[in-house]
């Protein structure tokens, strides 16, 4: 399946937000997981598009997936001591991945793997040493998926919210193979 990746601006993130919303409802219905219901706020996604990189993944001009990237620790994690301990010692140059979501009707076709491989290439091209992401610990499928792609479990942290109570999250990291950036290639 040939995919296109398009970086979104703050004014056109609605399609990505809709995928996050639909994935949240799907996880709630199929898996009994409520961590994406309600979905990530549209205004926060706009902020991410302005200050990080929000991507739409297109197949035949239809947005079927999304993810967010950045080389700085996401704002929501900057005050969580457990994450700072897991992900900042030692301090490699990292690409942080958030909100990777595949439209439910397209799941199970290898698109998650394809997106992660593309993200790995983006990270290597930017000179990053590692990819870092987290997954809700109760999502059993993701706890299998990411290690199969070569991610290492570096620990867990818990957050408390009125909506979810205590929610445990697993942090993953994957070392990237060095790649020569286009601006560093020799003729």
Backbone as CSV, one residue per row, in Angstrom:
resi,resn,N_x,N_y,N_z,CA_x,CA_y,CA_z,C_x,C_y,C_z
1,UNK,0.848,-1.170,0.000,0.000,0.000,0.000,0.896,1.236,0.000
2,UNK,0.747,2.068,-0.998,1.577,3.266,-1.105,0.954,4.414,-0.325
3,UNK,1.726,4.934,0.615,1.252,6.002,1.486,2.002,7.292,1.204
4,UNK,1.330,8.412,1.472,1.971,9.733,1.421,1.893,10.329,2.817
5,UNK,2.923,11.075,3.173,2.997,11.707,4.489,3.000,13.210,4.285
6,UNK,2.076,13.890,4.949,1.942,15.334,4.776,1.967,16.001,6.148
7,UNK,2.914,16.930,6.327,2.942,17.684,7.573,1.785,18.678,7.568
8,UNK,1.087,18.757,8.690,-0.088,19.614,8.796,0.248,20.922,9.504
9,UNK,-0.429,21.971,9.095,-0.301,23.262,9.774,-1.407,23.346,10.832
10,UNK,-1.320,24.308,11.746,-2.353,24.424,12.785,-3.772,24.598,12.243
11,UNK,-3.911,25.156,11.053,-5.260,25.398,10.524,-5.875,24.177,9.843
12,UNK,-5.085,23.123,9.617,-5.675,21.964,8.926,-5.444,20.635,9.653
13,UNK,-5.546,20.659,10.979,-5.352,19.432,11.755,-6.655,18.670,12.033
14,UNK,-7.774,19.165,11.543,-9.058,18.536,11.861,-9.119,17.072,11.431
15,UNK,-8.544,16.742,10.286,-8.579,15.348,9.823,-7.796,14.446,10.774
16,UNK,-6.669,14.922,11.264,-5.885,14.152,12.233,-6.660,14.019,13.542
17,UNK,-7.293,15.095,13.959,-8.080,15.056,15.196,-9.234,14.061,15.078
18,UNK,-9.859,14.003,13.925,-10.964,13.061,13.715,-10.475,11.619,13.824
19,UNK,-9.285,11.331,13.326,-8.736,9.976,13.454,-8.495,9.649,14.925
20,UNK,-7.944,10.595,15.687,-7.745,10.368,17.121,-9.085,10.092,17.809
21,UNK,-10.115,10.837,17.429,-11.443,10.654,18.018,-12.000,9.263,17.694
22,UNK,-11.917,8.877,16.422,-12.441,7.572,16.006,-11.658,6.422,16.636
23,UNK,-10.356,6.570,16.742,-9.544,5.524,17.382,-9.890,5.398,18.860
24,UNK,-10.114,6.532,19.513,-10.515,6.489,20.913,-11.822,5.739,21.107
25,UNK,-12.802,6.033,20.269,-14.093,5.343,20.361,-13.947,3.857,20.057
26,UNK,-13.103,3.526,19.074,-12.874,2.128,18.715,-12.214,1.368,19.871
27,UNK,-11.197,1.967,20.495,-10.540,1.299,21.627,-11.505,1.133,22.796
28,UNK,-12.370,2.111,22.986,-13.351,2.017,24.062,-14.330,0.867,23.794
29,UNK,-14.817,0.787,22.565,-15.807,-0.234,22.212,-15.207,-1.639,22.151
30,UNK,-14.086,-1.797,21.459,-13.498,-3.127,21.257,-12.693,-3.636,22.441
31,UNK,-11.955,-2.718,23.105,-10.997,-3.143,24.119,-11.353,-2.695,25.536
32,UNK,-12.390,-1.879,25.653,-12.756,-1.375,26.970,-11.772,-0.358,27.529
33,UNK,-11.006,0.290,26.649,-10.004,1.278,27.068,-10.562,2.683,26.849
34,UNK,-10.438,3.518,27.850,-11.026,4.859,27.788,-10.000,5.982,27.753
35,UNK,-8.741,5.661,27.590,-7.701,6.690,27.733,-7.702,7.726,26.608
36,UNK,-8.356,7.474,25.493,-8.454,8.460,24.409,-9.881,8.998,24.267
37,UNK,-10.710,8.806,25.276,-12.078,9.325,25.253,-12.247,10.208,26.485
38,UNK,-12.492,11.486,26.311,-12.563,12.228,25.054,-11.189,12.303,24.393
39,UNK,-11.163,12.664,23.106,-9.882,12.706,22.388,-9.006,13.872,22.840
40,UNK,-7.760,13.784,22.455,-6.808,14.869,22.654,-7.456,16.148,22.122
41,UNK,-7.350,17.218,22.869,-8.038,18.465,22.510,-7.543,19.026,21.178
42,UNK,-8.480,19.501,20.371,-8.149,20.079,19.070,-7.168,21.236,19.220
43,UNK,-7.358,22.083,20.218,-6.446,23.222,20.411,-5.038,22.764,20.761
44,UNK,-4.914,21.660,21.496,-3.584,21.113,21.804,-2.935,20.566,20.531
45,UNK,-3.734,19.950,19.673,-3.196,19.439,18.412,-2.746,20.598,17.521
46,UNK,-3.487,21.694,17.542,-3.059,22.891,16.797,-1.721,23.408,17.344
47,UNK,-1.590,23.434,18.670,-0.327,23.858,19.287,0.803,22.938,18.830
48,UNK,0.542,21.625,18.834,1.552,20.662,18.384,1.956,20.924,16.939
49,UNK,0.993,21.248,16.088,1.302,21.521,14.678,2.160,22.774,14.540
50,UNK,1.984,23.711,15.434,2.779,24.946,15.413,4.181,24.733,15.982
51,UNK,4.303,23.904,17.016,5.549,23.785,17.762,6.262,22.449,17.611
52,UNK,5.601,21.481,17.041,6.182,20.164,16.785,5.867,19.845,15.324
53,UNK,5.640,18.592,15.000,5.284,18.200,13.633,4.121,17.213,13.698
54,UNK,2.979,17.608,13.184,1.818,16.724,13.108,1.693,16.282,11.654
55,UNK,1.602,14.972,11.452,1.520,14.417,10.102,0.180,13.739,9.865
56,UNK,-0.293,13.869,8.639,-1.405,13.070,8.131,-0.787,12.028,7.210
57,UNK,-1.306,10.820,7.279,-0.876,9.742,6.394,-2.022,9.511,5.424
58,UNK,-1.720,9.614,4.134,-2.766,9.528,3.114,-2.594,8.292,2.243
59,UNK,-3.731,7.694,1.921,-3.802,6.608,0.956,-4.910,6.987,-0.011
60,UNK,-4.581,7.075,-1.283,-5.551,7.468,-2.316,-6.283,8.753,-1.912
61,UNK,-5.516,9.725,-1.452,-6.018,11.049,-1.042,-6.962,11.031,0.155
62,UNK,-7.033,9.915,0.881,-7.831,9.838,2.107,-6.873,9.803,3.295
63,UNK,-7.132,10.626,4.313,-6.319,10.596,5.529,-6.714,9.355,6.312
64,UNK,-5.742,8.452,6.505,-6.035,7.183,7.182,-5.250,7.006,8.475
65,UNK,-4.316,7.914,8.754,-3.510,7.789,9.971,-2.907,9.144,10.307
66,UNK,-2.370,9.226,11.511,-1.710,10.449,11.947,-0.658,10.111,12.992
67,UNK,0.287,11.003,13.167,1.246,10.921,14.264,1.855,12.295,14.469
68,UNK,2.422,12.487,15.653,3.066,13.743,16.016,4.504,13.453,16.400
69,UNK,5.427,14.306,15.942,6.853,14.146,16.216,7.427,15.426,16.798
70,UNK,8.499,15.269,17.548,9.236,16.424,18.046,10.545,15.982,18.662
71,UNK,11.529,16.856,18.640,12.835,16.523,19.212,12.985,17.025,20.643
72,UNK,11.920,17.558,21.200,11.926,17.915,22.620,10.851,17.100,23.326
73,UNK,11.070,16.868,24.595,10.111,16.123,25.395,8.759,16.829,25.340
74,UNK,7.677,16.104,25.034,6.359,16.739,24.976,6.030,17.494,26.269
75,UNK,5.324,18.602,26.127,4.981,19.461,27.273,4.359,18.691,28.425
76,UNK,3.460,17.787,28.113,2.735,17.076,29.169,3.646,16.185,30.007
77,UNK,4.837,15.878,29.524,5.751,14.990,30.242,6.852,15.726,30.997
78,UNK,6.995,16.996,30.775,8.147,17.706,31.307,8.174,17.799,32.825
79,UNK,7.048,17.551,33.484,7.010,17.626,34.944,6.802,16.259,35.589
80,UNK,7.041,15.193,34.844,6.881,13.844,35.388,8.274,13.292,35.682
81,UNK,8.672,13.245,36.959,10.034,12.818,37.302,10.413,11.453,36.739
82,UNK,9.479,10.494,36.733,9.805,9.152,36.239,10.231,9.180,34.778
83,UNK,9.584,10.000,33.975,9.955,10.093,32.558,11.321,10.737,32.418
84,UNK,11.557,11.772,33.182,12.860,12.441,33.108,13.977,11.467,33.456
85,UNK,13.746,10.596,34.427,14.755,9.598,34.800,14.945,8.563,33.696
86,UNK,13.845,8.084,33.116,13.936,7.034,32.098,14.527,7.542,30.791
87,UNK,14.124,8.734,30.379,14.441,9.195,29.041,15.542,10.235,28.966
88,UNK,16.071,10.690,30.066,17.114,11.711,29.978,18.458,11.248,30.506
89,UNK,18.617,9.968,30.779,19.898,9.456,31.238,20.223,8.200,30.465
90,UNK,21.214,8.131,29.627,21.973,9.284,29.144,21.112,10.134,28.212
91,UNK,21.645,11.210,27.719,20.848,12.146,26.927,21.159,12.049,25.435
92,UNK,20.701,11.000,24.761,20.884,10.985,23.306,19.915,11.964,22.656
93,UNK,20.207,12.312,21.425,19.312,13.177,20.660,18.128,12.313,20.234
94,UNK,16.940,12.649,20.697,15.772,11.780,20.523,14.695,12.429,19.672
95,UNK,13.936,11.579,18.987,12.713,11.985,18.309,11.566,11.345,19.088
96,UNK,10.672,12.189,19.616,9.542,11.720,20.410,8.327,11.559,19.505
97,UNK,7.671,10.416,19.630,6.505,10.074,18.813,5.277,10.045,19.717
98,UNK,4.234,10.745,19.312,2.980,10.750,20.068,1.807,10.594,19.107
99,UNK,0.713,10.131,19.656,-0.573,10.092,18.946,-0.504,9.361,17.607
100,UNK,0.240,8.264,17.558,0.226,7.428,16.353,-1.116,6.706,16.327
101,UNK,-1.888,6.967,15.304,-3.237,6.398,15.223,-3.567,6.050,13.780
102,UNK,-4.118,4.854,13.598,-4.544,4.365,12.284,-6.068,4.287,12.300
103,UNK,-6.709,4.812,11.282,-8.162,4.738,11.166,-8.599,3.286,11.403
104,UNK,-9.574,3.035,12.283,-9.946,1.658,12.615,-10.211,0.765,11.407
105,UNK,-10.833,1.276,10.364,-11.129,0.442,9.191,-9.875,0.062,8.403
106,UNK,-8.722,0.676,8.711,-7.466,0.354,8.033,-6.490,-0.389,8.943
107,UNK,-6.873,-0.656,10.179,-5.980,-1.355,11.100,-5.824,-2.814,10.697
108,UNK,-4.711,-3.416,11.100,-4.459,-4.823,10.811,-3.885,-5.076,9.434
109,UNK,-3.422,-4.030,8.746,-2.870,-4.173,7.386,-1.383,-3.830,7.318
110,UNK,-0.743,-3.704,8.465,0.682,-3.380,8.477,0.985,-1.896,8.385
111,UNK,-0.036,-1.050,8.492,0.189,0.392,8.354,0.920,0.980,9.552
112,UNK,0.664,0.454,10.742,1.391,0.922,11.919,2.879,0.674,11.764
113,UNK,3.222,-0.521,11.314,4.630,-0.866,11.071,5.218,0.053,9.994
114,UNK,4.472,0.281,8.932,4.950,1.141,7.848,5.165,2.573,8.346
115,UNK,4.249,3.068,9.169,4.410,4.419,9.731,5.648,4.487,10.617
116,UNK,5.839,3.483,11.473,7.008,3.483,12.357,8.292,3.443,11.534
117,UNK,8.332,2.657,10.478,9.527,2.614,9.626,9.794,3.973,8.987
118,UNK,8.751,4.652,8.554,8.912,5.996,7.989,9.415,6.962,9.056
119,UNK,8.858,6.884,10.251,9.291,7.738,11.360,10.758,7.473,11.685
120,UNK,11.174,6.213,11.654,12.585,5.883,11.888,13.470,6.593,10.869
121,UNK,13.062,6.567,9.608,13.827,7.254,8.567,13.878,8.751,8.802
122,UNK,12.756,9.334,9.218,12.724,10.771,9.512,13.679,11.098,10.663
123,UNK,13.649,10.268,11.696,14.528,10.493,12.841,15.990,10.368,12.472
124,UNK,16.326,9.339,11.716,17.717,9.155,11.298,18.169,10.318,10.425
125,UNK,17.301,10.769,9.530,17.636,11.891,8.653,17.895,13.160,9.452
126,UNK,17.157,13.341,10.557,17.343,14.515,11.414,18.536,14.365,12.352
127,UNK,19.217,13.222,12.281,20.385,13.008,13.127,20.058,12.508,14.518
128,UNK,18.848,12.005,14.724,18.450,11.515,16.041,19.096,10.160,16.324
129,UNK,19.415,9.942,17.588,20.003,8.675,18.022,18.937,7.633,18.343
130,UNK,17.792,8.098,18.860,16.749,7.177,19.308,15.363,7.719,18.983
131,UNK,14.407,6.781,18.891,12.978,7.118,18.874,12.452,6.809,20.262
132,UNK,11.572,7.668,20.757,10.956,7.439,22.060,9.450,7.609,21.926
133,UNK,8.722,6.713,22.567,7.267,6.794,22.577,6.749,6.111,23.823
134,UNK,5.474,6.290,24.072,4.854,5.604,25.195,3.572,4.935,24.719
135,UNK,3.125,3.970,25.500,1.882,3.258,25.187,1.150,2.971,26.490
136,UNK,-0.144,3.135,26.460,-0.981,2.847,27.619,-0.763,1.388,28.005
137,UNK,-0.392,1.140,29.249,0.000,-0.205,29.677,-1.114,-1.238,29.562
138,UNK,-2.375,-0.809,29.625,-3.492,-1.756,29.517,-3.801,-2.138,28.068
139,UNK,-3.142,-1.506,27.112,-3.364,-1.852,25.701,-2.415,-3.002,25.359
140,UNK,-2.895,-4.224,25.560,-2.058,-5.415,25.405,-1.448,-5.523,24.010
141,UNK,-2.193,-5.143,22.994,-1.678,-5.238,21.626,-0.447,-4.381,21.407
142,UNK,-0.449,-3.168,21.958,0.715,-2.289,21.792,1.908,-2.783,22.594
143,UNK,1.645,-3.470,23.715,2.741,-4.004,24.523,3.461,-5.146,23.782
144,UNK,2.822,-5.708,22.787,3.440,-6.724,21.928,4.009,-6.069,20.669
145,UNK,3.255,-5.135,20.098,3.605,-4.503,18.825,4.961,-3.793,18.871
146,UNK,5.159,-2.906,19.828,6.388,-2.109,19.830,7.649,-2.948,20.053
147,UNK,7.674,-3.907,20.981,8.872,-4.752,21.081,9.162,-5.540,19.801
148,UNK,8.117,-5.969,19.073,8.337,-6.670,17.803,9.038,-5.777,16.783
149,UNK,8.859,-4.459,16.914,9.502,-3.516,15.998,10.878,-3.085,16.497
150,UNK,11.347,-3.704,17.565,12.687,-3.408,18.064,12.752,-2.371,19.168
151,UNK,11.606,-1.964,19.699,11.599,-1.012,20.807,11.868,-1.746,22.114
152,UNK,12.601,-1.077,22.989,12.943,-1.621,24.300,12.099,-0.916,25.358
153,UNK,11.496,-1.695,26.240,10.736,-1.151,27.365,11.748,-0.567,28.348
154,UNK,11.669,0.748,28.586,12.623,1.390,29.504,11.986,1.726,30.844
155,UNK,10.714,1.402,31.025,10.076,1.615,32.316,8.643,2.080,32.187
156,UNK,8.028,2.239,33.344,6.629,2.667,33.396,6.474,3.835,34.354
157,UNK,5.449,4.605,34.115,5.087,5.661,35.051,3.572,5.674,35.181
158,UNK,3.101,6.218,36.279,1.666,6.307,36.520,1.244,7.756,36.653
159,UNK,0.097,8.037,36.103,-0.547,9.336,36.255,-1.904,9.100,36.887
160,UNK,-2.405,10.098,37.578,-3.736,9.986,38.136,-4.598,11.075,37.535
161,UNK,-5.796,10.687,37.109,-6.760,11.679,36.642,-8.129,11.283,37.167
162,UNK,-9.004,12.261,37.298,-10.355,11.969,37.785,-11.089,11.045,36.830
163,UNK,-10.845,11.205,35.549,-11.555,10.419,34.542,-11.107,8.963,34.535
164,UNK,-9.783,8.712,34.619,-9.251,7.358,34.496,-8.809,6.748,35.813
165,UNK,-8.630,7.570,36.841,-7.993,7.071,38.051,-6.504,6.963,37.779
166,UNK,-5.867,5.919,38.304,-4.440,5.741,38.049,-4.262,5.060,36.698
167,UNK,-3.497,5.689,35.841,-3.255,5.163,34.495,-1.759,4.930,34.330
168,UNK,-1.398,3.686,34.063,0.013,3.347,33.912,0.387,3.357,32.430
169,UNK,1.537,3.925,32.154,2.026,4.065,30.785,3.417,3.458,30.686
170,UNK,3.678,2.753,29.589,4.982,2.143,29.346,5.768,3.018,28.386
171,UNK,7.016,3.283,28.728,7.904,4.070,27.866,8.778,3.120,27.053
172,UNK,8.906,3.414,25.777,9.714,2.611,24.865,10.768,3.477,24.195
173,UNK,11.856,2.819,23.809,12.939,3.516,23.118,13.543,2.562,22.089
174,UNK,13.928,3.113,20.953,14.583,2.317,19.913,15.758,3.099,19.360
175,UNK,16.913,2.463,19.361,18.109,3.071,18.807,18.001,3.090,17.287
176,UNK,18.396,4.208,16.683,18.332,4.353,15.229,19.707,4.140,14.621
177,UNK,19.719,3.554,13.438,20.969,3.405,12.699,21.365,4.776,12.160
178,UNK,22.635,5.112,12.235,23.051,6.415,11.696,22.772,6.498,10.200
179,UNK,22.438,7.681,9.754,22.163,7.919,8.338,22.805,9.244,7.965
180,UNK,23.344,9.311,6.789,23.938,10.564,6.329,22.821,11.482,5.874
181,UNK,22.787,12.665,6.451,21.768,13.639,6.068,22.057,14.149,4.664
182,UNK,21.014,14.556,3.966,21.149,15.025,2.583,22.138,16.173,2.483
183,UNK,22.152,17.075,3.467,23.051,18.229,3.389,24.489,17.888,3.768
184,UNK,24.754,16.639,4.191,26.104,16.228,4.556,26.710,15.252,3.546
185,UNK,25.960,14.877,2.527,26.455,13.902,1.552,27.545,14.516,0.684
186,UNK,28.475,13.677,0.325,29.563,14.120,-0.549,29.277,13.656,-1.975
187,UNK,29.627,14.481,-2.969,29.348,14.095,-4.369,30.144,12.883,-4.808
